[in-house]
Amino acid sequence: MNPKWSDEEVAIVEDMACLHTVKQIAYRLKRRGYTRSISAIQKKLRCLGYSARPILDNYNCCEIARVLQLNSATVWSWVKKGWIRTSRSSGRYHQIKSKDLKRFLQNPPQRLKSRIAAIDKDAIEYLVGKLA
């Protein structure tokens, strides 16, 4: 039998959702006296609308293209047109935050709406959590 999530546990998970990995969240919960498995934390993150990726929420165009099964040049063209915001990290790679990608996927330009709608919903949830 699975014990219910307390309000404090949910608050801890929500506070750490965008900044920490699932393993880090599990460790921090354990230090505060709560015992939750990694899969339980992943399920709770998905229910709360957060991404449960195994790494933090910075992406590059190639990662996004691979998950969404698009050409990386397509994603890069969206960035160049200003549809997706980026931040320059070390070197020449631009990092895309999941919140910026989520904003784009929720409200794409009119001519891309049908193309975005055709993308697998599980792939989008993997990247950014629930859209609506």
C-alpha positions as semicolon CSV with decimal commas, in nm:
position;residue;x (nm);y (nm);z (nm)
1;M;0,000;0,000;0,000
2;N;0,135;0,337;-0,097
3;P;0,110;0,612;0,163
4;K;-0,045;0,939;0,049
5;W;0,182;1,227;-0,036
6;S;0,186;1,488;0,238
7;D;0,153;1,856;0,152
8;E;0,512;1,912;0,268
9;E;0,644;1,636;0,038
10;V;0,458;1,781;-0,260
11;A;0,590;2,129;-0,179
12;I;0,948;1,996;-0,165
13;V;0,906;1,816;-0,499
14;E;0,756;2,125;-0,665
15;D;1,032;2,351;-0,532
16;M;1,302;2,121;-0,664
17;A;1,136;2,010;-0,989
18;C;1,308;2,248;-1,230
19;L;1,647;2,264;-1,063
20;H;1,722;1,906;-0,959
21;T;1,718;1,558;-1,107
22;V;1,481;1,290;-0,978
23;K;1,767;1,120;-0,792
24;Q;1,860;1,445;-0,622
25;I;1,498;1,500;-0,519
26;A;1,481;1,146;-0,376
27;Y;1,800;1,209;-0,177
28;R;1,670;1,540;-0,038
29;L;1,337;1,382;0,058
30;K;1,521;1,100;0,235
31;R;1,731;1,350;0,432
32;R;1,409;1,517;0,548
33;G;1,264;1,188;0,666
34;Y;1,047;1,089;0,368
35;T;1,098;0,767;0,179
36;R;0,988;0,767;-0,185
37;S;1,118;0,560;-0,474
38;I;1,252;0,724;-0,786
39;S;0,960;0,591;-0,990
40;A;0,712;0,735;-0,737
41;I;0,878;1,075;-0,763
42;Q;0,873;1,055;-1,145
43;K;0,501;0,977;-1,140
44;K;0,432;1,263;-0,899
45;L;0,631;1,505;-1,118
46;R;0,430;1,401;-1,423
47;C;0,103;1,442;-1,231
48;L;0,211;1,790;-1,127
49;G;0,292;1,877;-1,489
50;Y;0,672;1,878;-1,463
51;S;0,924;1,700;-1,678
52;A;1,080;1,391;-1,520
53;R;1,392;1,383;-1,735
54;P;1,696;1,211;-1,588
55;I;1,906;1,526;-1,647
56;L;1,842;1,894;-1,591
57;D;1,627;2,103;-1,819
58;N;1,879;2,255;-2,059
59;Y;1,862;2,121;-2,413
60;N;2,042;2,181;-2,737
61;C;1,879;2,168;-3,079
62;C;2,007;1,818;-3,152
63;E;1,853;1,673;-2,834
64;I;1,516;1,833;-2,904
65;A;1,523;1,718;-3,265
66;R;1,614;1,361;-3,164
67;V;1,329;1,332;-2,912
68;L;1,069;1,499;-3,137
69;Q;1,197;1,304;-3,441
70;L;1,271;1,618;-3,642
71;N;1,572;1,740;-3,830
72;S;1,804;1,944;-3,607
73;A;1,815;2,212;-3,878
74;T;1,439;2,253;-3,834
75;V;1,475;2,320;-3,462
76;W;1,771;2,551;-3,527
77;S;1,563;2,749;-3,779
78;W;1,295;2,797;-3,510
79;V;1,567;2,936;-3,282
80;K;1,706;3,166;-3,553
81;K;1,358;3,303;-3,623
82;G;1,322;3,387;-3,254
83;W;1,038;3,145;-3,186
84;I;1,240;2,966;-2,917
85;R;1,459;3,163;-2,677
86;T;1,810;3,043;-2,601
87;S;2,093;3,127;-2,370
88;R;2,453;3,088;-2,476
89;S;2,644;2,850;-2,259
90;S;3,011;2,767;-2,275
91;G;3,141;2,754;-2,627
92;R;2,926;2,774;-2,935
93;Y;2,628;2,572;-2,811
94;H;2,302;2,744;-2,733
95;Q;2,101;2,604;-2,446
96;I;1,721;2,596;-2,459
97;K;1,536;2,590;-2,127
98;S;1,236;2,359;-2,100
99;K;1,007;2,647;-2,000
100;D;1,095;2,831;-2,324
101;L;1,040;2,517;-2,529
102;K;0,709;2,457;-2,348
103;R;0,598;2,814;-2,424
104;F;0,676;2,759;-2,794
105;L;0,497;2,422;-2,810
106;Q;0,188;2,562;-2,635
107;N;0,160;2,859;-2,869
108;P;0,341;2,790;-3,198
109;P;0,315;3,018;-3,501
110;Q;-0,004;2,962;-3,701
111;R;0,170;2,787;-3,989
112;L;0,329;2,530;-3,753
113;K;0,022;2,439;-3,546
114;S;-0,066;2,129;-3,748
115;R;0,297;2,013;-3,751
116;I;0,331;2,054;-3,373
117;A;-0,004;1,880;-3,319
118;A;0,126;1,578;-3,513
119;I;0,423;1,528;-3,276
120;D;0,397;1,238;-3,032
121;K;0,250;1,364;-2,702
122;D;0,473;1,130;-2,497
123;A;0,783;1,283;-2,654
124;I;0,662;1,632;-2,566
125;E;0,582;1,525;-2,209
126;Y;0,931;1,376;-2,179
127;L;1,083;1,712;-2,268
128;V;0,859;1,965;-2,095
129;G;0,591;1,791;-1,892
130;K;0,221;1,836;-1,962
131;L;0,133;2,118;-2,200
132;A;-0,214;2,211;-2,082
